[in-house]
């Protein structure tokens, strides 16, 4: 069984160059392994982001309520 969205994506992928199709296949296999194992392994970029966040928290750098609200308003398009 495939979802409609997955079917549409797979049809588009057929037109991709072989090396790009292989990259997608590798990514899908990684997701499959993580899904089956129930374990998620963050990417190096995600780990770097986590480290930046932990450093900022240790330094007491937090957004105030006004900054948080401004960010949410921006993403809501207000």
C-alpha positions in Angstrom: 0.0 0.0 0.0 1.3 3.5 -0.9 -0.3 6.8 -0.1 -1.3 9.0 -3.0 1.4 11.5 -2.1 4.1 8.8 -2.1 2.9 7.5 -5.4 3.1 11.0 -6.9 6.6 11.5 -5.6 7.8 8.1 -6.9 6.5 9.0 -10.3 8.5 12.2 -10.3 11.6 10.5 -9.0 11.7 8.3 -12.1 12.8 11.3 -14.1 15.7 12.2 -11.7 19.3 11.3 -12.6 20.4 7.9 -11.3 22.8 9.4 -8.7 20.0 11.5 -7.2 17.7 8.5 -7.1 20.4 6.6 -5.3 20.7 9.4 -2.7 17.0 9.3 -2.1 17.1 5.5 -1.8 19.9 5.7 0.8 17.9 8.2 2.8 14.8 6.0 2.6 16.8 3.1 3.9 18.2 5.1 6.8 14.6 6.1 7.7 13.5 2.5 7.4 16.2 1.3 9.7 15.4 4.0 12.3 11.7 3.3 12.1 12.2 -0.4 12.6 14.7 0.1 15.5 12.7 2.9 17.1 15.9 4.8 17.5 16.7 8.2 15.9 20.2 9.3 15.2 20.6 13.0 14.6 22.7 14.2 11.7 26.0 16.1 12.3 24.1 19.4 11.5 21.4 18.6 14.0 24.0 17.8 16.7 25.7 21.1 16.0 22.4 22.9 16.4 21.8 21.1 19.7 25.2 22.0 20.9 24.6 25.7 20.0 21.3 25.6 21.9 22.9 24.1 25.0 25.7 26.7 25.0 23.2 29.5 24.6 21.1 28.1 27.5 24.2 27.7 29.7 25.1 31.3 29.0 21.5 32.4 29.9 20.7 33.6 26.4 17.0 33.2 26.2 14.4 35.1 24.2 12.0 37.2 26.2 8.3 37.0 25.9 8.1 39.9 23.4 10.7 38.3 21.2 9.0 34.9 21.2 5.6 36.5 20.3 7.3 38.5 17.5 8.7 35.2 16.1 5.4 33.5 16.3 3.7 36.4 14.6 6.2 36.3 11.8 5.6 32.7 11.1 1.8 33.2 11.3 2.1 35.9 8.7 0.9 38.7 11.0 
